[in-house]
Amino acid sequence: MLTTTNKSRIFLSPPHMSGKELKYIKGAFESNWIAPLGPNVDAFEKEIADYLGVNDAVAVSSGTAAIHLALSLLGVEKGDTVFCSSLTFVASANPILYQGAEPVFIDSEPDTWNMSPEALEKALMESELDRRLPKAVIVVNLYGQSAKMDEITSLCDDYGIPLIEDAAESLGSTYKGKASGSFGEMGIFSFNGNKIITTSGGGMLVSDNSEWMKKARFLATQARDPALHYQHSKLGYNYRLSNILAGVGRGQLEVLDERVEARRQIFNRYYEELAHLPGISFMPELMNTKSNRWLTAFTVDDSISGVSAKSILKNLTEENIEARPVWKPLHMQPLFEGCDNYPHRENENISESLFHQGICLPSGSSMSETELLRVINSVKNTLKIKV
Ligand SMILES: Cc1ncc(COP(=O)(O)O)c(C=O)c1O
């Protein structure tokens, strides 16, 4: 799609530095802790663990690496299955393939757009009958909104299946007052450039299980046995975060709560201006949860609005505004062709309709009111609403 304007670009979710990062980077330079690990890494891990109220955290090079480590720690291997939310970015499921295991995709439900407990229950019941229970369940908190954690954790507990909480998009969110990412046996976060806080690239694996976290540090540093010479008896990875990037993360963490409030404000502005329009529905926020509103997302029912999500996206693109469809469900991706998937209910696939009708709007915490109005007016113009 072509841009037909010379107006400046509005990005979906650009990095937003606070300036506080520089003191930590400077400290690393002054002490020559450039590589490999160092005091910023130790402090960043502790600060994240304290923020979430978990025992331990391991800073790694990406959220994807954190998921991969979690699966390795749980012993996922060839021949195993892992259940995973379908409505997510491919990185949630790629590590299942790295381990040679098979993903089974679980649909969303309408209240959170996240994993449907009904579909999960059916999948667990059937896999038990087949004597092929999954080795793990990966639940994703889409765009900052927590999944129905009470129902999902209780199902996983009933079947004795460990839960990995993919909280890559939901740092700073809460479910019933408890931090997002602290619910599963392990949780993961991403500090990729587009996330609510960033280290330019990075991730975190968190857990209350200190033994696992000790093992994660070992696996993430090439599984080096304690010997002066380089001795290895297990397969390891080069997944640790650098001391400089951890410094960026520490500076960003200082402003996380401000960033959450800014994104929630942006959501509220879009909501005020667009939610009452015919056929438009915004991503809900489940009662007793607080979403960081990483991305503002809404759906358009073209049978009511007379305009498709595609036309809105086309016009936004032409106006040099970066907007995206809601994630294409993983069970629809060619990479995962042939993998099982469980819809929310028979003949009711929620993630597919969210994909066809859903749009994510620019939501960066540094967005100005003028930029917000440009986005709002573009959507209204497509809907032929007078601005
Ligand atoms: C839901 C989800 N899971 C996992 C990831 C992977 O994180 P990273 O890009 O840090 O590897 C991302 C984002 O990129 C994500 O949005």
The ligand as a Gaussian input file, in Angstrom:
#p B3LYP/6-31G(d) Opt

LIG

0 1
 C        3.200000     -12.288000      22.513000
 C        4.657000     -12.248000      22.224000
 N        5.424000     -13.302000      22.581000
 C        6.726000     -13.314000      22.379000
 C        7.375000     -12.241000      21.797000
 C        8.829000     -12.370000      21.545000
 O        9.616000     -11.410000      22.132000
 P       11.027000     -11.006000      21.466000
 O       10.728000     -10.190000      20.255000
 O       11.688000     -10.221000      22.545000
 O       11.736000     -12.261000      21.144000
 C        6.630000     -11.114000      21.417000
 C        7.194000      -9.902000      20.819000
 O        8.027000      -9.734000      20.063000
 C        5.232000     -11.127000      21.611000
 O        4.477000     -10.086000      21.233000

